Amino acid sequence: MLIEKNKQETILKCDENTISDFFIVFKEKYPNFKNANIIIDFSDLKGVETEKILLLLHFSENHRNNGMSFVIVVKGIDFDSLPDEIIAVPTLIEAKDIIEMETIERDLGF
């Protein structure tokens, strides 16, 4: 897992062989990121299955319920097939835009 911390978000990039391997590392290290907006970047992976993205559902729900953003960057999946509790977009720029919008909404009390 490659970690890049910015002012507004922490980007976690998968350098493991599979999303399942990434998930194991992510579960271990999640307490280090629980108070930050998180972007999980799978954009370099090909053939990502929706079922593998669903491994992160629990973390996404809890993270968002705690007032932080959780966005997954992934290409080549049917975004409409994901539950509303998971926010996924095809590019890193879109992920950063979502975090910025959600931060503004929280600041305004929405």
C-alpha positions in Angstrom: 0.0 0.0 0.0 1.4 3.4 -1.0 0.2 6.3 1.2 0.1 9.9 0.2 -1.2 12.4 2.8 -2.4 15.8 1.6 -4.0 18.7 3.4 -7.5 17.5 2.6 -7.2 13.8 2.1 -5.1 10.6 2.4 -4.7 8.6 -0.8 -4.1 4.9 -0.5 -2.9 3.3 -3.7 -2.9 -0.4 -4.2 0.5 -1.9 -4.9 -0.5 -5.4 -3.8 -1.2 -8.2 -6.3 -4.9 -8.3 -5.7 -7.6 -6.2 -4.0 -8.0 -9.0 -1.5 -4.4 -8.6 -0.5 -4.9 -4.8 -0.3 -7.9 -5.3 1.9 -5.9 -7.4 4.4 -3.3 -4.6 4.7 -6.0 -1.9 4.8 -7.8 -3.6 7.7 -4.6 -3.5 9.7 -3.7 0.1 9.0 -7.2 1.6 9.0 -6.9 3.0 12.5 -4.1 5.2 11.2 -6.5 6.8 8.7 -9.9 6.8 10.5 -9.8 10.6 11.2 -8.9 11.5 7.6 -10.8 11.8 4.3 -9.8 8.6 2.4 -9.3 8.0 -1.3 -8.6 4.4 -2.2 -7.0 4.4 -5.7 -7.5 1.2 -7.7 -7.2 3.1 -11.0 -4.1 1.2 -12.1 -5.8 -2.2 -11.7 -7.5 -3.9 -14.6 -10.5 -6.2 -14.4 -11.7 -5.1 -10.9 -14.8 -6.9 -9.9 -17.7 -5.2 -8.1 -17.6 -7.9 -5.4 -14.1 -6.9 -4.5 -15.1 -3.3 -4.0 -17.9 -4.5 -1.7 -15.1 -5.7 0.7 -14.8 -2.0 1.6 -18.5 -1.5 2.3 -18.3 -1.7 6.1 -15.4 0.7 6.2 -17.1 3.2 3.9 -20.3 3.2 5.9 -18.6 3.7 9.2 -16.2 6.3 7.9 -19.0 8.3 6.4 -21.1 8.0 9.5 -18.1 9.4 11.5 -18.2 12.6 9.3 -15.4 11.8 7.0 -15.3 11.1 3.2 -14.4 7.7 1.7 -14.1 7.5 -2.1 -12.8 4.7 -4.3 -11.2 5.3 -7.6 -11.8 2.4 -10.0 -12.2 2.0 -13.7 -14.3 -0.4 -15.8 -17.0 -1.3 -13.3 -20.8 -0.6 -13.4 -21.0 2.2 -10.9 -24.8 1.9 -10.7 -24.5 -1.7 -9.3 -22.7 -0.4 -6.2 -24.8 0.4 -3.1 -25.3 4.0 -2.1 -23.0 3.6 0.8 -20.0 3.3 -1.5 -18.8 6.3 -3.5 -16.8 5.2 -6.5 -15.5 7.3 -9.4 -13.3 6.7 -12.4 -10.6 9.3 -11.8 -8.6 10.7 -8.9 -9.6 14.3 -9.9 -13.3 13.4 -9.4 -12.5 11.8 -6.0 -10.8 15.0 -4.9 -13.8 17.0 -6.1 -16.2 14.8 -4.1 -14.1 15.2 -1.0 -14.1 19.0 -1.5 -17.9 19.1 -2.0 -18.5 16.9 1.1 -16.2 19.0 3.2 -18.1 22.1 2.2 -21.5 20.4 2.9 -20.3 19.4 6.4 -19.0 22.9 7.1 -22.4 24.3 6.1 -24.2 21.7 8.3 -25.8 19.7 5.6 
